[in-house]
């Protein structure tokens, strides 16, 4: 059974889409079958994966509404090396269209439940706001990965997101958990960044990934070429960091699976 990870932060500009693209590519490169679900109407994850958002016959919204099958919507990016459920500006109609749908908050969960056996990891790039698409992502997900810059207002935004996750967990998705907190665009020469990083570790301990994503030119350049950094320049510091993150995520998942299996044996 695959694992669904939503990449979410209500604050924009924290490297959410860059993280979604490069985690998917990195998981695929270490032998995991990965799917990237682009729920952001900007379609940046779609374009950054080498798929032209302006030429799509169907988007993820069509699959959510049942107007197209998963197979009709999903595309395999030869350039990036993984499958994508793509998005474009048509997704801006999602709030209105989904409100009129039965089980509107669970449409993504129902869709992904039918294809879980095809993937080891499903990564969801969420919009930078709490709307119907983000709600669908959080209800479908097993975990939330939170990318954040180590800057002045970061902790305040993180608290709000944690509260949202707890509300959804208590109301509709009891299995939802914070997968981890990822420090992005990190510059170790910045004293404030180091202070915020230390606060994160103090407050959240093991939830903070050991891997830190550095501020890196190649990470910024890669999307304009329609490629993950791990394909664009695998030797770059940014690509190496995301490959390390994918390994860290997979190790955590293996450890959790082993613990669950041990608990089952004990209870049996």
C-alpha positions in Angstrom: 0.0 0.0 0.0 1.4 3.4 -1.0 1.8 6.4 1.2 0.2 9.8 0.4 2.1 12.9 1.4 0.6 16.4 1.0 3.2 19.2 0.6 1.4 22.2 2.3 2.1 25.6 3.7 -0.5 28.4 3.7 2.4 30.8 3.3 3.6 31.2 -0.3 7.2 31.4 -1.5 8.6 28.7 0.8 9.7 26.2 -1.9 6.5 24.1 -1.8 6.4 23.3 -5.5 10.1 22.9 -5.8 9.9 20.4 -3.0 7.0 18.5 -4.5 8.8 18.1 -7.8 12.1 17.1 -6.4 10.8 14.7 -3.8 8.8 12.9 -6.4 11.8 12.7 -8.8 14.2 11.7 -6.0 11.8 8.9 -4.7 11.5 7.6 -8.2 15.3 7.6 -8.6 15.8 5.4 -5.5 13.5 2.8 -6.9 10.1 3.9 -5.6 7.0 4.3 -7.9 6.0 7.9 -7.5 3.1 10.0 -8.6 2.9 13.8 -8.4 -0.6 15.3 -8.0 -0.7 19.0 -8.9 -3.6 20.7 -7.2 -2.3 24.3 -7.6 -4.2 26.2 -10.4 -0.9 27.9 -11.3 0.2 24.5 -12.7 3.8 25.2 -11.7 4.5 21.6 -10.7 3.1 20.4 -14.0 5.3 22.8 -16.0 8.3 22.0 -13.8 7.8 18.3 -14.6 8.1 19.0 -18.3 4.3 18.9 -19.2 2.8 21.9 -21.0 -0.1 23.0 -18.9 -1.6 24.9 -21.8 -2.0 21.8 -23.9 -3.8 19.6 -21.5 -7.0 17.8 -22.6 -7.9 17.0 -19.0 -6.7 18.2 -15.6 -6.9 16.7 -12.1 -10.2 18.6 -11.7 -11.8 16.4 -14.4 -10.7 13.3 -12.5 -12.0 14.7 -9.2 -15.4 15.5 -10.7 -15.6 12.1 -12.4 -15.6 13.7 -15.9 -12.5 11.8 -16.9 -10.9 8.6 -15.5 -7.6 8.7 -13.7 -6.0 6.9 -16.7 -7.3 9.5 -19.0 -5.8 12.4 -17.0 -2.5 11.0 -15.7 0.6 11.6 -17.8 4.1 10.1 -17.6 6.8 12.7 -18.0 9.7 11.2 -19.9 11.8 14.2 -19.1 11.2 14.0 -15.3 10.8 10.3 -15.1 7.6 10.1 -13.1 3.8 10.2 -13.4 1.9 13.5 -13.0 -1.8 14.3 -12.4 -1.6 17.7 -14.1 -3.1 21.1 -13.4 -3.7 24.4 -15.1 -5.9 27.5 -14.6 -9.0 25.4 -15.1 -8.5 24.3 -11.5 -9.6 27.8 -10.3 -13.2 26.6 -10.8 -12.6 23.8 -8.3 -14.2 25.5 -5.3 -17.5 26.1 -7.2 -17.5 22.8 -9.1 -16.7 20.7 -6.1 -19.2 22.4 -3.8 -21.9 21.0 -6.1 -20.5 17.4 -5.9 -21.4 14.6 -3.7 -18.7 13.9 -1.0 -17.0 17.0 -2.2 -14.3 16.9 0.5 -13.4 13.3 -0.2 -13.2 13.3 -4.0 -9.4 13.1 -4.1 -9.3 10.3 -1.5 -11.9 8.3 -3.5 -9.8 8.8 -6.7 -6.5 7.9 -5.1 -7.9 4.9 -3.3 -8.5 3.3 -6.7 -4.8 3.6 -7.8 -2.9 3.1 -4.5 -1.6 -0.3 -5.7 0.2 1.4 -8.6 2.4 3.7 -6.5 4.7 3.5 -3.5 4.4 7.3 -2.9 1.9 9.9 -4.0 3.0 13.5 -3.5 0.4 16.3 -3.6 1.4 19.8 -4.3 -1.3 21.9 -2.5 -2.3 25.5 -3.3 -0.9 28.1 -0.9 -4.3 28.6 0.7 -6.9 26.6 2.6 -9.5 26.0 0.0 -11.5 23.0 -1.2 -8.5 21.5 -3.1 -6.3 21.7 0.0 -9.0 20.2 2.1 -9.3 17.3 -0.3 -5.5 16.8 -0.1 -5.4 16.8 3.7 -8.3 14.3 3.9 -6.7 12.0 1.3 -3.2 12.2 2.8 -1.5 10.1 5.4 1.0 12.8 6.3 1.8 16.5 5.7 5.2 17.7 4.8 5.7 21.3 5.7 8.4 23.2 3.8 9.4 26.5 5.5 12.0 29.2 5.4 13.8 29.9 8.6 12.7 33.6 8.8 10.9 35.9 11.3 7.2 35.1 10.6 7.8 31.4 9.9 6.9 30.1 13.3 3.6 32.1 13.4 2.5 30.6 10.1 3.6 27.1 11.2 1.4 27.3 14.3 -1.7 28.2 12.2 -1.0 25.3 9.8 -0.5 22.9 12.8 -3.9 24.0 14.1 -5.5 23.3 10.7 -4.0 19.8 10.6 -5.3 19.0 14.1 -8.8 20.2 13.2 -8.9 18.0 10.1 -7.5 15.1 12.1 -10.1 15.4 14.8 -13.0 16.0 12.4 -12.5 13.8 9.3 -9.1 12.2 8.9 -7.9 10.6 12.2 -4.8 9.1 10.4 -3.5 12.5 9.3 -0.1 13.3 10.9 2.7 15.8 10.4 5.1 13.9 8.3 7.9 16.4 8.9 9.1 20.0 8.8 11.6 20.8 6.0 13.9 23.8 6.2 14.2 25.3 2.7 16.3 28.0 1.0 18.6 27.8 4.0 21.7 30.0 4.3 23.9 29.0 7.2 25.6 32.4 7.1 22.3 34.0 8.2 22.2 34.4 12.0 18.4 34.6 12.0 18.0 31.5 9.9 20.2 29.6 12.4 18.2 30.9 15.3 14.8 29.9 13.8 16.3 26.5 12.9 17.4 26.0 16.5 13.9 27.0 17.7 12.2 24.5 15.3 14.4 21.7 16.6 13.7 22.7 20.2 9.9 22.8 19.7 9.4 20.0 17.2 12.4 17.7 17.8 12.3 14.6 15.5 9.6 16.1 13.3 12.3 18.4 11.8 14.1 16.6 8.9 17.8 16.3 9.3 18.1 17.2 5.7 18.3 20.9 5.0 17.6 22.3 1.5 20.1 25.0 0.7 19.5 28.2 -1.3 20.8 27.0 -4.7 20.8 28.6 -8.1 20.4 25.2 -9.9 17.2 24.6 -8.0 15.8 27.9 -9.2 16.9 27.3 -12.8 15.6 23.8 -13.2 11.8 24.5 -13.5 12.4 26.8 -16.5 13.8 23.8 -18.3 10.8 21.6 -17.3 13.1 19.4 -15.2 13.6 18.5 -11.5 16.9 19.6 -10.2 17.8 16.0 -9.8 17.7 15.6 -13.6 18.8 19.1 -14.6 22.0 19.0 -12.5 22.2 15.9 -10.2 25.6 17.0 -8.8 24.2 20.4 -7.6 23.9 21.0 -3.9 20.1 21.3 -4.2 19.7 18.1 -6.0 21.9 16.2 -3.6 19.9 17.6 -0.7 16.6 16.4 -2.2 18.0 13.0 -2.9 19.1 12.8 0.8 15.6 13.9 1.8 13.9 11.2 -0.2 16.1 8.6 1.4 15.3 10.1 4.9 11.5 9.9 4.1 11.8 6.3 2.9 13.8 5.2 5.9 11.2 6.8 8.2 8.4 5.0 6.3 10.2 1.6 6.5 10.7 2.1 10.2 7.0 2.9 10.7 6.0 -0.1 8.7 8.2 -2.4 10.8 6.8 -0.9 14.0 3.2 -1.4 12.8 3.9 -5.0 11.8 5.5 -5.7 15.3 2.4 -4.2 17.0 0.2 -6.5 14.9 2.2 -9.6 15.9 2.1 -8.6 19.6 -1.6 -7.9 19.6 -2.3 -11.2 17.7 
